[in-house]
Amino acid sequence: MPLRKAWSDLTRATVASAPDRYGVIEFGTGGEIETVEAGMIRDVLKETLTYGDHEQVRWETAQHRDHAERLAREHRDRLSS
């Protein structure tokens, strides 16, 4: 099940508005999910903006790193089903 949040363009402004918290992050292009990551949201977005080729992003915050990794793993499992 994809995240319920609307897609945002992956831009510097989006990165600047991202929380400095752990979370699960979906990256996509054309509204289609391409990959799911977990980590410190702003840090993951900065790295992807610099080195990645995704156009869109959406995220959900988590309570801590282990929680974010569990959510991402569950999310990936649902996508592959």
C-alpha positions in Angstrom: 0.0 0.0 0.0 1.5 3.3 -1.0 1.8 6.2 1.4 -1.3 8.4 1.6 0.5 11.6 1.2 0.5 13.4 -2.1 3.6 13.4 -4.3 5.9 16.4 -4.2 8.5 17.4 -6.8 12.0 16.6 -5.6 13.4 20.1 -5.4 15.6 22.0 -3.1 12.5 23.6 -1.6 11.0 20.2 -0.8 14.3 19.1 0.8 14.4 22.3 2.9 10.8 21.6 4.1 11.4 18.0 5.0 11.6 17.1 8.7 14.9 16.2 10.3 13.4 12.9 11.6 13.5 9.2 10.8 11.0 8.0 8.3 10.1 6.0 5.3 10.5 7.7 1.9 8.9 6.8 -1.5 10.6 8.0 -4.6 8.9 8.0 -8.0 8.4 9.4 -11.4 5.1 10.1 -13.1 3.2 9.1 -9.9 4.7 5.5 -10.0 6.7 4.3 -7.0 10.3 3.4 -8.0 12.0 2.8 -4.7 11.3 2.9 -1.0 14.0 4.1 1.5 14.3 4.5 5.2 16.5 6.9 7.2 16.7 10.5 8.3 14.3 12.1 5.8 16.1 15.3 5.0 19.5 13.5 4.6 18.0 10.9 2.3 16.4 13.6 0.2 19.6 15.6 0.0 21.6 12.6 -1.3 18.9 11.6 -3.8 18.5 15.2 -5.1 22.3 15.3 -5.7 22.9 11.8 -7.0 19.6 10.3 -7.9 17.2 10.5 -10.9 13.8 10.5 -9.2 11.3 13.3 -9.9 8.9 12.9 -7.0 8.9 12.1 -3.3 6.6 11.6 -0.4 7.4 10.4 3.2 6.0 9.4 6.5 7.8 10.1 9.8 8.7 7.3 12.2 9.5 7.2 15.9 13.1 6.0 15.5 15.5 4.3 13.1 14.3 0.8 13.7 10.7 1.8 13.3 11.5 3.5 10.0 13.4 0.4 8.7 10.5 -1.9 9.7 8.0 0.4 8.0 10.1 0.5 4.8 10.6 -3.3 4.9 6.8 -3.9 5.3 6.1 -1.4 2.5 8.5 -3.1 0.1 7.0 -6.5 0.9 3.5 -5.1 0.0 4.7 -3.6 -3.2 6.3 -6.8 -4.4 3.2 -8.9 -3.7 
